[in-house]
Amino acid sequence: MSFKFPLATASWGQEELDAMQRVIASGMFTMGANVQAFERDFAKYVDSKYCVMVNSGSSSNLLMVAALFYTQNGKLKLKRGDEVIVPAVSWSTTYYPLYQYGLKIKFVDIDLNTLNYDLEQLEQAVTDKTRMIMAVNLLGNPNDFDRINKIIGGRDIVLMEDNCESMGARFNGKHAGTFGVMGSYSSFFSHHISTMEGGLIVTDDEELYQILLSLRAHGWTRNLPKHNLVCSEKSDDPFEESFRFVLPGYNVRPLEMEGALGVEQVKRLPHMVEERRKNGKLLQAALANHPDIIIQQEIGESSWFGFSLVIRPGSKLTRKELVMKLNDLGFECRPIVAGNFAKNEVVKYFDSEVHGTLKNADHIDQNGLFVGNHHYPIPEAFESLAKL
């Protein structure tokens, strides 16, 4: 089915096509100089010291969790059985690495308006057993990190960010994804920038950066500097270091073509976020006081990944009716991320618990959806949404 207002559209121009052709002409397709250039440029964009590109945002989350098991920093180091607080609404690969590393998962409800943590519930959920809070910035909307840091206080709780949906968002002028000890981003086709597939991790911690470099490629030493914080010192003989493995890593390396695309895409990113924010203002003007629909309440400066539409509690409108109306107007629709993830069958494998109730997560699971936003003006979309 073809939609007038699809969820996502291409953001490439001639520059991206030329970049791919340069890689093809070079004959060098595995991770190399283009990936390094994209990492450098993206770190500069978000004002972070270090950036590591991987093959997906999901792999970014996996490596972030893994890195905390191999750090020598006692305040950051996790062990199996440690408690991690997560919002009940996110994508599956926010949660899977936590399960895969044997962490205890505690689901906390979200706020019906912001779609991020219900901060009162989060504060109540934190105990002396809590070792990490995973902050998920949903649909472009950053969390209130002032409040989260106040909740953490002086306790040894690691703050980490899944920022895969919120590239370019800011809170108090600081980029979402840079408030935690590490933050993940996605450059999948439907996200703010596209490298076909791809993910990024940023951090200001040198040891974690070097651990990530090793974990990304087999756990070997080949990509580490001679003097490093993972294995101390490498041999000057590259043959000896060819297959020296020091961490139980993965192979989640990106391709050179993806790096080359990223170099061009990050140049466009400030403008694309600006256009998405302009569209967000038009959405707010069109639907701010709708009798049946709640739109997402912006925290800081959202980068508006998409536009959530949640049926108000007590409304007689059903989601099936809303989907039909939107489809008739030409809108492609999706559920809000994965809805209330705690309801999924896969959770039977987790060591998990629910703090209190998940009434808001349940509500958006049954009564919420989102439509697409884009990196260019879409005034007709807001004219149509105003008719709902």
C-alpha positions in Angstrom: 0.0 0.0 0.0 1.3 3.4 -0.9 0.9 6.3 1.6 0.9 10.0 1.0 2.6 10.4 4.4 4.9 7.5 4.9 6.8 6.8 8.1 10.2 7.4 6.6 11.8 8.7 3.4 15.3 8.8 2.0 17.7 11.6 3.1 20.4 11.0 0.6 21.5 13.3 -2.2 24.2 13.1 -4.9 26.9 13.4 -2.3 25.9 10.1 -0.7 25.8 8.4 -4.0 29.2 9.7 -4.9 30.6 8.6 -1.6 29.4 5.1 -2.2 31.0 5.1 -5.6 34.3 6.2 -4.2 34.3 3.3 -1.8 33.4 0.9 -4.6 36.2 2.3 -6.8 38.7 1.9 -3.9 38.1 -1.8 -3.5 38.3 -1.4 0.3 35.0 -2.4 1.8 35.9 -3.4 5.4 36.1 -0.9 8.3 38.7 1.7 7.6 39.4 5.4 7.1 35.8 6.4 6.2 34.5 4.8 9.4 37.1 6.7 11.4 36.2 9.9 9.7 32.5 9.5 10.5 33.3 8.6 14.2 35.4 11.8 14.4 32.8 14.0 12.8 29.9 12.6 14.9 31.9 13.0 18.1 32.4 16.6 17.2 28.7 17.1 16.4 27.6 15.8 19.8 30.6 17.3 21.7 31.8 14.0 23.0 35.5 12.9 23.3 35.1 9.4 21.7 32.8 7.7 19.2 32.7 4.1 18.1 30.6 3.0 15.0 29.1 -0.4 14.9 26.7 -2.3 12.6 23.4 -1.2 14.3 21.9 0.7 17.2 21.1 -2.7 18.7 24.8 -3.6 18.7 25.5 -0.2 20.3 23.4 -1.2 23.3 25.0 -4.6 23.4 28.5 -3.2 23.5 27.6 -0.6 26.1 26.3 -3.2 28.5 29.2 -5.5 27.8 31.8 -2.8 28.4 30.6 -2.3 32.0 31.5 -5.9 32.8 35.2 -5.4 31.8 36.0 -1.9 33.1 38.4 -1.7 36.1 36.5 1.3 37.4 34.7 0.0 40.5 32.0 2.7 40.4 31.0 1.6 36.8 31.7 -2.1 36.9 28.6 -4.3 36.8 28.2 -8.0 37.7 25.6 -10.6 37.1 22.5 -10.1 39.3 22.9 -6.3 39.5 19.6 -4.4 39.3 19.0 -2.2 36.3 15.9 0.0 36.0 14.3 0.4 32.6 11.3 2.1 31.2 8.5 -0.2 30.2 8.2 1.3 26.7 11.2 0.9 24.4 12.6 -1.3 21.6 13.5 -5.0 22.3 17.2 -4.4 22.1 17.2 -2.0 25.0 16.4 -5.0 27.1 18.1 -8.0 25.5 21.7 -7.2 26.4 20.6 -6.7 30.0 19.2 -10.2 30.0 22.1 -11.7 28.1 24.6 -10.4 30.7 22.5 -11.7 33.6 21.3 -8.4 35.0 18.1 -8.1 37.1 15.6 -5.9 35.1 13.1 -3.7 36.9 10.4 -2.2 34.7 9.1 1.2 35.6 6.1 3.0 34.1 6.3 5.9 31.6 4.6 9.3 31.7 1.5 9.4 29.4 2.5 12.9 28.1 6.2 12.7 27.6 6.4 8.9 26.9 9.7 8.9 28.9 10.0 7.8 32.6 7.3 8.6 35.0 9.8 10.4 37.3 7.8 9.8 40.5 7.7 6.1 39.8 11.4 6.1 38.9 12.3 7.8 42.2 10.2 5.2 44.1 11.8 2.3 42.2 15.4 3.2 43.0 16.7 1.2 46.0 20.1 0.4 47.5 20.2 -2.6 45.1 20.0 -0.4 42.0 23.2 -0.3 40.0 22.1 1.2 36.7 19.4 3.3 35.2 18.8 3.0 31.5 17.3 6.2 30.2 15.5 5.8 26.9 14.8 9.0 25.0 11.7 8.1 23.1 10.7 9.4 19.7 13.2 12.2 19.7 12.3 13.4 23.2 15.1 13.7 25.8 14.5 12.8 29.4 14.6 15.4 32.2 18.2 14.6 33.2 18.3 17.3 35.9 15.6 15.3 37.7 17.2 11.9 37.0 20.5 13.0 38.3 18.8 14.4 41.4 17.2 11.0 41.9 20.6 9.3 41.6 22.2 11.8 44.0 25.5 10.5 45.4 24.7 6.8 45.0 26.9 4.6 42.8 24.3 4.2 40.1 25.4 4.2 36.5 23.4 6.3 34.1 23.3 5.0 30.5 21.3 6.3 27.5 19.6 4.5 24.7 19.3 7.5 22.3 18.7 5.5 19.1 15.5 7.5 18.4 16.7 10.9 19.5 19.8 11.9 17.6 20.1 15.7 17.6 17.8 16.2 20.6 19.1 18.5 23.4 18.4 19.1 27.1 19.6 22.4 28.5 21.7 22.8 25.4 23.5 19.4 25.8 23.0 16.6 23.3 20.9 13.7 24.4 23.1 10.6 24.4 25.9 12.4 26.3 24.4 12.6 29.8 25.1 9.0 30.6 28.5 7.3 30.9 27.8 6.0 27.4 25.0 6.7 24.9 23.8 4.8 21.8 22.5 6.1 18.4 21.1 4.4 15.3 21.6 5.3 11.7 19.1 2.8 10.3 17.2 4.0 7.2 14.1 5.3 9.1 16.2 7.3 11.7 17.5 10.9 11.7 20.4 10.0 9.4 20.8 6.8 7.3 23.9 4.8 6.6 21.6 1.9 5.5 22.4 0.0 8.8 24.6 1.4 11.5 24.9 2.5 15.1 27.2 4.7 17.2 28.3 4.8 20.8 29.7 8.0 22.4 31.6 8.4 25.7 34.0 10.7 27.4 35.7 7.8 29.3 38.9 6.7 27.6 39.0 3.2 29.2 35.4 2.4 28.1 36.2 3.7 24.6 39.2 1.3 24.3 37.1 -1.6 25.7 34.5 -0.8 23.0 37.1 -0.9 20.3 38.2 -4.3 21.4 34.7 -5.7 21.9 33.6 -4.4 18.4 36.2 -6.6 16.6 36.5 -10.1 18.2 38.0 -8.9 21.5 41.4 -8.6 19.9 44.1 -6.0 20.5 44.6 -5.0 16.8 42.6 -1.8 17.0 44.0 -0.6 20.3 46.8 1.9 20.7 50.2 0.6 21.8 49.8 1.9 25.3 46.2 1.3 26.4 43.9 0.7 29.3 42.8 -2.8 28.2 46.0 -4.8 27.9 48.5 -2.2 29.0 51.0 -2.5 26.2 51.0 -4.1 22.7 54.0 -5.7 21.0 55.7 -3.7 18.3 55.5 -6.8 16.1 52.2 -6.6 14.2 52.4 -10.4 13.5 52.4 -11.1 17.3 49.3 -8.9 17.8 47.4 -10.2 14.8 45.3 -12.7 16.7 45.8 -11.7 20.4 42.4 -11.9 22.1 41.9 -10.1 25.5 38.1 -9.7 25.8 35.2 -12.0 24.9 34.1 -9.7 22.1 31.9 -9.8 19.0 32.2 -8.9 15.3 29.8 -6.0 14.9 32.0 -3.9 12.7 30.4 -1.5 10.2 31.4 -1.3 6.5 33.4 1.4 4.8 30.4 2.3 2.7 28.4 3.0 5.8 31.1 5.2 7.2 31.4 7.1 3.9 27.6 7.7 4.0 27.8 8.8 7.6 30.4 11.5 6.7 28.0 13.0 4.2 24.9 12.5 6.4 26.3 14.2 9.5 26.9 17.3 7.4 23.2 17.5 6.7 22.2 16.6 10.3 21.8 20.1 11.8 19.5 21.2 9.0 17.5 18.0 9.1 16.9 18.3 12.8 16.0 22.0 12.4 13.3 21.0 9.8 12.0 18.2 12.0 11.7 20.7 14.9 9.8 23.1 12.6 7.4 20.3 11.8 7.1 19.6 15.5 5.9 23.2 16.1 3.2 22.8 13.4 2.0 19.5 15.0 1.7 21.3 18.4 -0.3 24.1 16.8 -2.6 21.6 15.0 -3.3 19.2 17.8 -2.4 20.8 21.1 -6.0 20.9 22.4 -7.6 18.0 20.6 -10.5 16.5 22.7 -9.6 12.9 21.9 -5.8 12.8 21.3 -2.7 13.5 23.4 0.5 14.5 21.5 3.9 14.1 23.1 4.9 16.8 25.5 8.4 18.1 24.6 11.2 18.0 27.2 14.0 20.3 26.3 14.5 20.3 22.5 13.0 17.2 20.9 14.4 16.1 17.5 10.9 14.7 16.7 11.7 11.2 15.4 7.9 10.8 14.8 4.6 12.1 16.0 2.8 10.1 18.7 -1.0 10.2 18.9 -2.4 8.7 22.1 -6.2 8.5 22.7 -7.1 10.3 25.9 -8.3 8.1 28.8 -12.1 8.2 28.7 -12.5 9.0 25.1 -14.9 6.8 23.0 -12.5 6.8 20.1 -10.8 3.4 19.5 -7.3 2.9 18.1 -8.8 0.8 15.2 -11.0 3.8 14.3 -8.0 6.2 14.6 -5.9 4.0 12.3 -8.7 3.8 9.8 -9.1 7.6 9.8 -5.3 8.1 9.5 -5.0 5.6 6.7 -7.9 7.3 4.8 -6.0 10.6 5.2 -2.9 8.9 3.7 -0.8 8.3 6.9 1.2 5.2 7.5 1.0 4.2 11.2 2.9 2.1 13.7 2.5 1.2 17.4 4.6 3.4 19.7 7.9 1.5 19.6 7.1 -1.9 21.1 4.3 -0.7 23.5 4.5 -2.1 27.0 7.4 -4.5 26.5 6.8 -6.2 29.9 3.7 -7.9 28.3 5.8 -9.8 25.7 6.2 -13.6 25.9 10.0 -13.2 25.7 10.1 -11.7 29.2 9.6 -15.2 30.7 13.3 -15.6 30.0 14.3 -12.5 31.9 15.1 -12.1 35.6 12.7 -9.2 36.0 10.1 -7.5 38.1 7.6 -4.7 37.7 7.7 -1.7 40.0 4.1 -0.9 41.0 1.8 -0.9 38.0 2.4 -0.1 34.3 -1.0 1.6 33.7 0.4 4.3 31.3 2.5 1.8 29.4 -0.6 -0.4 29.1 -2.7 2.6 27.9 -0.3 3.5 25.1 0.0 -0.2 24.3 -3.7 -0.3 23.5 -4.4 3.3 22.6 -1.3 4.8 21.1 0.4 5.0 17.7 2.8 7.2 15.8 3.0 8.7 12.3 6.1 9.8 10.5 8.1 13.1 10.6 10.6 14.1 8.0 13.6 16.3 7.3 11.6 18.7 5.0 8.4 20.7 5.3 5.1 18.7 5.3 2.4 21.3 5.8 -0.2 19.2 4.1 0.3 16.6 6.8 -0.7 19.0 9.6 -3.7 20.3 7.6 -4.9 16.7 7.4 -4.2 15.9 11.1 -6.2 19.0 12.1 -9.2 17.2 10.6 -9.1 14.3 13.0 
